[in-house]
């Protein structure tokens, strides 16, 4: 099974607040998440894909 991260873990990894992640979920931004009952989790593969999509190349 793929590793799942809590919002607190993701906020620490990305250097942003848990509230920002909450706002993004409410706004349906492009960072996918999983709902397990009331719990929110982020799949490792989704985080990697999201980061890859936000990588700026150099010239």
Secondary structure, DSSP 4 states (H G I P E B T S, - for coil): ---EEEHHHHHHHHT--HHHHHHHHHTT-S---EEETTEEEEEHHHHHHHHHHTPPPP-
